[in-house]
Amino acid sequence: MFWHNHFVTRLEDYWCPSWMFNYYKTLHDYNFGNFKEFVRAIGLTPAMLVFLNGYQNTATEPNENFARELLELFTLGVNNGYNQSDIVNIARALTGYTNAEYCGAISFNLADFDNGQKTFFGQTGNWDYNDVINVLFQERGNLIATYICTKLYHYFVSPNINEDIVSQLATTFINNNFELLPVYKQLFKSNHFFDDAAISDIVKSPYDIFMSFVKETSFSLSDDFKEGIIWYNGEIGQAMFDPIDVAGWQGNHDWINSSTIIGRWQYFEWYLWDIWDNEQESLRTFAISIAGNTETDPSIIAQKIVDYFIQKGLQTAADYTIATDVLKDQVPQNYYDNNLWNLHWESAPYQVLMLLFHITKLPEFQLK
């Protein structure tokens, strides 16, 4: 998902299933590999060549769109280490990939290639596509490393960038010849990644909030429901293969507005009622797995379930009291006072359902 939102294409712009699969497979094949080769490969996918007009880029009619986004979005960042002359000459070097047939291969056409001298990043030669990638990483490697590591940090850790951590990651990136896996390992195994300051600091995306809930509860997901997920995520702002623009979804606070927050609540109501209708016992099983088989205190059960989903917990004791009252539902208080109630009661699955409705509406639940 990170790389789909970095190397953006939109299905509606090329609308070919084989091209979509080729694009997805490229993301899949390279996302743990070498970033330089990732950039090289993704730029020659038909989806990218069509989306960013690369297939229209010829010696006689150059199109700068892909050259500009290669620098601005994919490797360096906006106005960072390049100028308009670099873009013009890189566009010339990227010419020739114009043999385009709908849903077919896009191949190199020498007749459309600009065979002249091009100068960018202080280097002059009769550069072609592969030369562009090589010169870019040779001359701007430090900037690329910092830009990519900053994006990784922003997406996975926090929008409040720790420049010291990013600098360490960038050094690792460069020292490993732009291999991504060492960077991932350094970040995701670090104490910093698990620091309290990095917890609950990012608003979950639609896919993130729903799929993490499914994994955390182990509730089932039917094939029919999977199709519904694709549709519903689109309704609340994240249609797969359709980012909002060439810069992708901006994420974090942009996921939430007066419409999408209600949509998120309805999303979970829809899913949890489906669980209630088809496998009520899984609600009891889940609660017991978190709170224990013998626990009778609803306040303890409620807090354990809340804290399971919300790592930093709720802000006040009153918030936990509200969650406890939701779990108690309509069971008379004396059953709790006398330790007669437990999660094996017939009403327990419904009570857990009510608590889950409550949790999924909490502001803290929207964060990771």
Backbone hydrogen bonds, N-H to C=O, Kabsch-Sander energy under -0.5 kcal/mol:
donor,donor_aa,acceptor,acceptor_aa,energy
5,N,1,M,-1.7
6,H,2,F,-0.5
7,F,3,W,-3.0
8,V,6,H,-1.5
11,L,241,F,-2.7
13,D,10,R,-1.8
14,Y,10,R,-0.7
14,Y,11,L,-1.1
15,W,11,L,-3.8
20,M,16,C,-2.3
21,F,17,P,-2.5
22,N,18,S,-2.3
23,Y,19,W,-2.4
24,Y,20,M,-2.8
25,K,21,F,-3.1
26,T,22,N,-1.8
27,L,23,Y,-2.0
28,H,24,Y,-2.5
29,D,25,K,-3.0
30,Y,26,T,-1.8
31,N,27,L,-1.5
33,G,30,Y,-2.2
35,F,33,G,-0.5
35,F,178,F,-3.3
38,F,34,N,-2.0
39,V,35,F,-2.7
40,R,36,K,-2.0
41,A,37,E,-2.5
42,I,38,F,-2.9
43,G,39,V,-1.6
44,L,41,A,-1.1
45,T,42,I,-1.2
49,L,45,T,-2.6
50,V,46,P,-2.3
51,F,47,A,-2.5
52,L,48,M,-2.6
53,N,50,V,-1.3
54,G,49,L,-1.1
55,Y,49,L,-1.9
56,Q,53,N,-1.5
57,N,54,G,-1.5
58,T,56,Q,-0.8
58,T,61,E,-1.4
59,A,112,D,-1.4
66,F,52,L,-0.7
68,R,64,E,-2.6
69,E,65,N,-2.2
70,L,66,F,-2.7
71,L,67,A,-1.3
72,E,68,R,-3.2
73,L,69,E,-2.0
74,F,69,E,-2.1
75,T,70,L,-0.7
76,L,71,L,-2.3
77,G,71,L,-1.9
80,N,77,G,-1.2
81,G,79,N,-0.5
87,I,83,N,-1.8
88,V,84,Q,-2.6
89,N,85,S,-2.3
90,I,86,D,-2.6
91,A,87,I,-2.6
92,R,88,V,-1.6
93,A,89,N,-1.8
94,L,90,I,-1.4
95,T,92,R,-1.1
96,G,57,N,-1.5
97,Y,94,L,-0.6
98,T,96,G,-1.9
99,N,107,S,-1.7
100,A,98,T,-2.2
101,E,99,N,-0.6
101,E,105,A,-0.7
104,G,101,E,-3.2
107,S,99,N,-1.3
107,S,105,A,-0.6
109,N,96,G,-4.0
110,L,108,F,-0.6
112,D,109,N,-1.8
113,F,110,L,-1.4
114,D,92,R,-0.7
115,N,113,F,-0.8
118,K,125,G,-2.9
120,F,123,Q,-2.1
123,Q,120,F,-2.0
125,G,118,K,-1.9
127,W,125,G,-2.0
132,V,128,D,-2.2
133,I,129,Y,-1.6
134,N,130,N,-2.2
135,V,131,D,-3.2
136,L,132,V,-2.5
137,F,133,I,-2.1
138,Q,134,N,-1.9
139,E,135,V,-3.0
140,R,136,L,-2.0
141,G,137,F,-0.5
144,I,140,R,-2.4
145,A,141,G,-2.6
146,T,142,N,-2.0
147,Y,143,L,-2.4
148,I,144,I,-2.7
149,C,145,A,-2.2
150,T,146,T,-2.0
151,K,147,Y,-1.9
152,L,148,I,-2.4
153,Y,149,C,-2.2
154,H,150,T,-2.6
155,Y,151,K,-2.3
156,F,152,L,-2.6
157,V,153,Y,-2.6
158,S,153,Y,-1.9
161,I,159,P,-1.1
163,E,161,I,-0.9
166,V,162,N,-2.3
167,S,163,E,-2.3
168,Q,164,D,-1.9
169,L,165,I,-2.4
170,A,166,V,-2.8
171,T,167,S,-2.1
172,T,168,Q,-2.0
173,F,169,L,-2.5
174,I,170,A,-2.5
175,N,171,T,-2.8
176,N,172,T,-1.4
177,N,174,I,-2.0
178,F,173,F,-2.9
179,E,176,N,-1.1
180,L,33,G,-2.9
181,L,32,F,-0.6
183,V,180,L,-0.6
184,Y,180,L,-2.3
185,K,181,L,-2.7
186,Q,182,P,-2.1
187,L,183,V,-2.3
188,F,184,Y,-3.3
189,K,185,K,-1.6
190,S,187,L,-1.1
194,F,190,S,-0.7
194,F,191,N,-0.8
195,D,192,H,-1.3
198,A,195,D,-1.9
199,I,196,D,-1.3
201,D,198,A,-0.5
204,K,366,Q,-3.3
209,I,205,S,-3.0
210,F,206,P,-1.7
211,M,207,Y,-2.6
212,S,208,D,-2.0
213,F,209,I,-1.0
214,V,210,F,-2.2
215,K,211,M,-2.2
216,E,212,S,-2.4
217,T,213,F,-1.8
218,S,214,V,-1.9
219,F,214,V,-0.6
226,K,222,S,-1.8
227,E,223,D,-1.5
228,G,224,D,-1.4
229,I,225,F,-2.0
230,I,226,K,-1.7
231,W,227,E,-1.7
232,Y,228,G,-3.1
233,N,229,I,-2.9
234,G,230,I,-1.3
235,E,231,W,-1.6
236,I,232,Y,-1.4
237,G,234,G,-1.3
238,Q,233,N,-3.2
240,M,238,Q,-0.6
242,D,239,A,-1.9
248,G,245,D,-2.1
252,N,203,V,-0.6
254,D,251,G,-2.2
255,W,252,N,-2.0
256,I,253,H,-1.5
257,N,255,W,-0.5
261,I,257,N,-2.4
262,I,258,S,-0.5
263,G,259,S,-2.0
264,R,260,T,-2.3
265,W,261,I,-1.9
266,Q,262,I,-2.5
267,Y,263,G,-2.2
268,F,264,R,-1.8
269,E,265,W,-2.0
270,W,266,Q,-2.8
271,Y,267,Y,-2.1
272,L,268,F,-3.2
273,W,269,E,-2.4
274,D,270,W,-1.3
275,I,271,Y,-1.9
276,W,272,L,-2.5
277,D,273,W,-2.3
278,N,274,D,-1.6
279,E,275,I,-3.2
282,S,279,E,-1.4
283,L,280,Q,-1.6
284,R,280,Q,-0.9
285,T,281,E,-2.8
286,F,282,S,-2.3
287,A,283,L,-2.1
288,I,284,R,-2.6
289,S,285,T,-2.0
290,I,286,F,-1.2
291,A,287,A,-3.2
292,G,288,I,-2.2
301,I,297,D,-2.2
302,A,298,P,-2.8
303,Q,299,S,-2.1
304,K,300,I,-2.5
305,I,301,I,-2.2
306,V,302,A,-2.7
307,D,303,Q,-3.0
308,Y,304,K,-1.3
309,F,305,I,-1.2
309,F,306,V,-0.8
310,I,306,V,-2.4
311,Q,309,F,-0.7
313,G,310,I,-1.8
320,Y,316,T,-1.2
321,T,317,A,-2.0
322,I,318,A,-2.1
323,A,319,D,-1.8
324,T,320,Y,-2.5
325,D,321,T,-2.4
326,V,322,I,-2.1
327,L,323,A,-2.1
328,K,324,T,-2.5
329,D,325,D,-1.4
331,V,328,K,-1.9
335,Y,332,P,-1.4
336,Y,332,P,-0.7
336,Y,333,Q,-0.8
337,D,333,Q,-2.5
338,N,334,N,-2.0
339,N,336,Y,-1.4
340,L,335,Y,-2.7
341,W,335,Y,-1.4
343,L,295,E,-0.6
345,W,342,N,-1.8
348,A,345,W,-1.2
351,Q,347,S,-2.0
352,V,348,A,-2.8
353,L,349,P,-2.2
354,M,350,Y,-2.3
355,L,351,Q,-2.0
356,L,352,V,-2.5
357,F,353,L,-2.2
358,H,354,M,-2.0
359,I,355,L,-2.7
360,T,356,L,-2.4
361,K,357,F,-0.6
361,K,358,H,-1.0
362,L,359,I,-1.7
365,F,362,L,-0.8
366,Q,362,L,-0.6
366,Q,363,P,-1.3
367,L,364,E,-1.4
368,K,202,I,-2.5
